[in-house]
Amino acid sequence: MLVGVTAAGVWAEQADADHAGALFGPDVDLAAARPVLRVGQAAYFQLRSVDVLHSFYAPELGIGPFDVLPGREVVFRVLPEQEGSFSYYCTAICGDPHYAMRGEILVLGEDDVAPGSTAAPGPWIGRYWQKPEPAEADPISRGEWLYHRVGCHTCHGDRGAGGVPNFNAAGGFVPSLDGMAERLELFEPEEAEVFSRAVADGAEPEEVEGFPDTGDLERAASLFRDAADLIRNGRTVSKKDPGLPVPPLDMPAWSSRLEDADIRQILAYLITLQDWEGE
């Protein structure tokens, strides 16, 4: 069983340094490898990197994390005891594609029929890190581009919908962000509209002009600054069960990658995702 890291920086079914450039060119869509194992049958994993340090972690199966350094092969044995689908992750921030480096290990029962392909189901998440900045975009549209360009959607979901599993984290999933307006206590559409447009354009959150009397601007500004600080400084996710492995997905610190204006525009975009009609 071979799972490796290609020159493009993603988990894939093959990782041959001599052929990586030909196999994984810029126009090739990639899918994360899906190793298929059976309960009670041992399998060996061989991990290689042809670019930078990666780390392989499948906490539900008690695998890793194993650091995978260029030029050094990591080999380990797995003896699965339960059937099901189990997520694996790269937990070393290794470059722009890092946030898409997730896949699943499928463990079958003794008599289950193996799938015809080891490729993961569903479409590949795409080379989001190569998405060009839109020309002459308004600040909120630029926030949407940044949200995808730096990989926020790989954990928080497209349009902030959430749903990505985070083993042994409180709640079990990465939180959704499509309720950002209510998190900032912007409870009316007009409040959210005026506030998001102003901060995206560069206004200080406490000094938003034309903010409706229905809302509490001081409270919204304080919560907005807290949210910006969380993006800027990151946060380590606490264990739900102290006796189980650490959650694989933390909130990284973005202070070295995003300017304050970038963070404001991302938050402004998230405010616009509130579903007012569904409430």
C-alpha positions in Angstrom: 0.0 0.0 0.0 1.6 3.3 -1.1 0.5 6.7 -0.1 2.8 9.5 -0.9 3.3 13.3 -1.4 3.7 14.5 -4.9 5.7 17.5 -6.1 2.4 19.4 -6.4 2.1 19.1 -2.6 -1.0 16.9 -2.3 -1.5 13.3 -1.1 -1.8 11.1 -4.1 -1.8 7.4 -5.1 1.8 7.5 -6.4 4.8 9.5 -5.4 7.8 8.8 -7.6 10.2 11.7 -7.5 11.6 10.8 -10.9 8.1 11.0 -12.5 6.2 13.4 -10.3 6.6 16.3 -12.8 5.1 14.3 -15.6 2.4 12.6 -13.6 1.2 15.7 -11.8 1.4 18.6 -14.2 -0.4 21.9 -13.7 -3.4 20.9 -15.8 -4.0 17.5 -14.1 -6.8 17.2 -11.6 -5.8 15.2 -8.5 -7.7 13.2 -6.0 -6.5 12.2 -2.5 -5.5 8.5 -2.4 -8.0 6.3 -0.6 -6.1 3.3 0.9 -8.5 0.3 1.1 -7.8 -2.1 4.1 -9.6 -5.0 5.7 -10.4 -5.7 9.3 -7.8 -8.0 10.8 -5.4 -7.9 7.8 -2.1 -6.0 8.3 -1.0 -3.4 5.7 2.2 -1.5 5.3 2.3 2.2 4.4 5.3 3.8 2.7 5.4 7.5 2.8 7.7 9.8 0.8 8.0 13.5 0.2 9.6 15.0 -2.9 9.3 18.6 -1.7 9.1 19.7 2.0 8.3 18.3 5.4 4.8 16.8 5.7 3.2 14.9 8.6 0.7 12.0 8.2 -1.9 11.6 10.9 -5.0 9.3 11.1 -6.0 9.7 14.7 -9.1 7.5 14.6 -6.9 4.6 13.6 -4.1 5.5 16.0 -1.7 6.3 13.2 0.9 9.0 13.7 1.5 11.8 13.4 4.6 10.7 11.3 6.9 13.3 10.0 7.8 12.7 6.3 11.0 14.4 5.3 12.4 14.7 1.8 14.8 11.9 1.0 13.6 9.7 3.9 11.0 7.0 3.6 8.6 6.3 6.5 7.3 2.8 6.7 4.7 1.6 9.3 2.3 -1.3 9.8 -1.4 -0.9 10.4 -3.7 -3.6 11.7 -7.3 -2.3 11.5 -9.7 -3.6 14.1 -12.9 -1.9 13.0 -14.5 -1.2 9.6 -15.5 2.2 8.4 -14.1 5.3 6.7 -11.4 7.2 8.6 -9.9 10.5 7.8 -6.2 11.2 7.4 -4.5 14.6 7.4 -1.2 16.4 6.8 -0.6 18.3 10.1 2.6 20.1 9.1 1.8 23.4 7.4 3.8 22.7 4.2 2.8 25.4 1.7 -0.3 26.8 0.0 -1.8 23.3 -0.9 -1.6 22.2 2.7 -5.2 22.8 3.7 -6.4 20.4 1.0 -4.2 17.6 2.2 -6.8 15.3 3.6 -8.2 12.0 2.6 -9.8 8.8 3.9 -8.7 5.3 4.7 -11.5 2.8 3.9 -11.5 -0.3 6.1 -13.7 -3.1 4.8 -15.2 -6.1 6.6 -13.8 -9.6 5.8 -16.5 -10.3 3.1 -17.0 -6.8 1.8 -16.4 -6.2 -1.9 -13.5 -3.7 -2.6 -14.4 -0.6 -4.6 -13.2 -0.5 -8.2 -11.0 2.6 -7.6 -8.8 3.8 -4.8 -9.5 7.4 -5.6 -11.5 9.3 -3.1 -15.2 9.8 -4.0 -16.2 13.3 -5.1 -14.4 16.0 -7.0 -10.9 17.2 -6.2 -11.0 20.5 -4.3 -9.0 22.2 -7.0 -5.9 24.3 -7.0 -7.4 27.1 -4.9 -3.9 28.6 -4.2 -3.5 29.4 -7.9 -6.8 31.3 -8.2 -5.9 34.8 -9.6 -7.2 37.9 -7.9 -10.2 39.3 -9.7 -9.5 42.5 -11.5 -11.2 45.6 -10.0 -13.1 43.6 -7.4 -15.0 45.4 -4.8 -13.7 44.8 -1.2 -16.3 42.2 -0.3 -15.7 40.3 -3.5 -12.0 40.4 -2.7 -12.8 39.0 0.7 -14.5 36.1 -1.0 -11.5 35.5 -3.2 -9.2 35.6 -0.2 -11.4 33.2 1.7 -10.8 30.6 -1.1 -7.3 31.7 -2.1 -5.7 31.0 1.3 -7.8 27.8 1.9 -10.3 28.8 4.5 -13.0 26.9 2.6 -11.1 23.6 2.9 -11.9 23.5 6.7 -14.9 25.9 7.1 -16.6 24.8 3.9 -17.7 26.6 0.7 -19.6 29.7 1.7 -18.8 29.0 5.3 -21.1 26.0 5.5 -18.7 24.0 7.8 -19.1 20.2 8.0 -15.4 19.1 8.0 -14.8 16.4 10.7 -12.3 17.2 13.4 -11.8 14.1 15.5 -12.0 14.6 19.2 -12.7 18.3 19.0 -15.6 19.8 20.8 -18.6 19.5 18.5 -16.7 17.0 16.3 -16.5 19.4 13.3 -14.8 22.6 12.2 -17.3 25.4 12.9 -19.4 26.9 10.2 -19.0 30.6 9.5 -22.1 31.4 7.6 -23.7 32.8 10.7 -21.1 35.5 11.2 -23.6 38.3 11.2 -25.4 36.9 14.2 -22.1 36.1 15.9 -21.3 39.8 15.7 -24.9 40.5 17.0 -25.9 42.1 13.8 -29.5 40.9 14.0 -31.0 42.9 11.1 -30.1 42.7 7.4 -29.6 46.5 7.3 -27.2 46.4 10.2 -25.1 43.7 8.5 -25.2 45.5 5.2 -24.0 48.8 6.5 -21.4 47.3 8.8 -19.9 44.9 6.3 -19.6 47.5 3.6 -18.0 50.0 5.9 -15.4 47.8 7.4 -14.5 46.2 4.0 -13.9 49.7 2.7 -11.5 50.4 5.6 -13.7 52.1 8.3 -12.9 51.4 11.9 -15.6 49.2 13.2 -16.5 51.6 16.0 -16.9 54.5 13.5 -19.3 53.0 10.9 -21.4 55.8 9.6 -25.1 55.4 9.1 -25.4 52.3 11.3 -29.0 51.7 12.1 -30.4 52.6 15.5 -31.7 49.1 15.9 -28.3 47.7 16.6 -25.5 48.1 19.1 -22.5 49.3 17.1 -20.1 49.2 20.1 -20.9 45.6 20.8 -20.6 44.6 17.1 -17.3 46.4 16.8 -15.9 44.6 19.9 -17.0 41.2 18.6 -15.6 42.0 15.2 -12.2 42.8 16.7 -12.3 39.6 18.6 -13.0 37.6 15.4 -10.1 39.5 13.6 -7.8 38.6 16.5 -8.7 35.0 16.2 -7.8 34.9 12.5 -4.6 36.9 13.2 -3.4 34.8 16.2 -5.0 31.4 15.6 -6.1 29.0 18.3 -5.3 25.4 19.5 -8.4 23.2 19.6 -9.0 21.5 22.9 -9.6 17.8 23.2 -13.2 16.7 23.8 -11.9 13.5 25.5 -8.5 13.9 27.3 -7.8 10.2 26.8 -8.1 10.3 23.0 -5.6 11.7 20.4 -5.3 15.4 19.8 -7.7 16.9 17.2 -5.9 17.1 13.8 -7.2 20.5 12.8 -6.2 23.7 14.7 -7.0 27.3 13.7 -3.7 28.5 12.3 -2.4 32.0 12.9 -2.6 34.2 9.7 -0.8 37.2 10.9 2.2 36.5 8.6 0.0 35.8 5.6 -2.8 38.3 5.8 -2.8 42.0 6.3 -5.3 43.7 8.6 -7.2 44.9 5.5 -7.4 41.3 4.2 -8.8 40.0 7.5 -11.4 42.8 7.5 -12.5 41.9 3.9 -12.8 38.2 4.7 -14.9 38.9 7.7 -17.0 41.4 5.7 -17.6 38.6 3.1 -18.6 36.2 5.8 -21.1 38.7 7.2 -22.9 38.7 3.9 -23.5 34.9 4.0 -26.2 35.2 6.7 -29.4 33.5 5.6 -32.0 36.0 6.7 -34.9 34.3 4.8 -34.3 31.0 6.6 -34.7 32.4 10.1 
